[in-house]
Amino acid sequence: MTTTRTARVALVGDRSPHVRSHTRVPRLVDVLREQHGIGLDAYWVPTAEAASTDLARFDGIWLLPGSPYRSEAGALHAVRVAREEGVAFLGTCGGFQHLLLEFARNVCGLASATHAENEPDGGRPLIVALSCSLVGHEGAVLLQPGSLAERIFGVERSIERYHCAYGLDHSYLPDLSEHGLRFTGHDETGEIRVAELAGHPFLLGTLFQPELAGDGSRCHPVIRAFAEAAVARAGRAADTAVTR
């Protein structure tokens, strides 16, 4: 397939050959190009360099797994830039957790919200250890009808793969929801698995890891949707440049 659409994407995370999702990304970039005609010009940005990098110039930001990050501040900065600048954003596993943390602190005004993995002695963490670790597990995700997540999947139930041990403390749900964060994917017991931001072109977080789906020869719908959103932003930027 000939590539006809391109976008520049920042892969924010502390790249390691020991993090399976990191080793999957290059192949998924190839799959997007070969099977879907989407060319991603992807740049790895370590979390320690995220705050000093002009992330707003990218069409998409993917905050990858691999927490605890070397720089929590850098990870949160990546989320904030995407949220405030309308950059397409995908956060998976640790990226999902830090999406929630950034939103709680900077939108909801919950400056004391913490991540228990980063601050185990913190007062009232937003992100807490799961009662049952999901490391190496697969499980059902139920998607809210009419949500962005449900439109991406095209179904209301999917089986997804995890590699995490932390999730949201539900006592924070009212604050987060009141300020526009939507929780549109849950497991069969009601635990949150997907979050998206109302009014944003594309800001989505998943506790599961779509990059680990299958054998890597096909692109998960969430990753393709993120790539499409990045391409759409690149197209809007190009149109704006032409009309100036």
C-alpha angles and dihedrals in degrees: 000000000000115000110239102160129053138181137179113238131187114216101204115198144088099277115225135166087221093063106082095205090057092055090050096056100077091053092048090052088055091049092052090053098042100040104027106026093241117136114201117195093204126193125187113227117189112223090242089061098040096091092052094046122089094238092168089074090066123089092218140018122203114191101203132205121266105105142195081071119211087238119030088182091056093050091049091047090056091054093047094051091051092047097047099037099042093243114159107258136194122179118185126189103324088017090058091050093051092046087061092044094051092047093049093051103039104029104028094037093235095143093167094058111122143180112244092215091056097038109023091175095048118133105240112357122206091205112050138177111275116245086233118030116234096203107140093358134127124208147164121274118199113207125210112246112249094018126126088248093054091048090051094050096038089215136073097230132043138167112234138183125239139193104176143101102194135074144156124303100233093217087079094057098096093054095046094045094046090058095052107272110134124206103210105161128056138166121243092274094051098260112149118254105158134039130181135178120240114230096018119115090234125342113150135160130190127189087206121071112244089182089070095056115125121332096314095259092110131044119243112239091243093057093045091049090051090050091049090051091051090050090049090053090049089052093051090050091050092049091050091051092052094051095051 
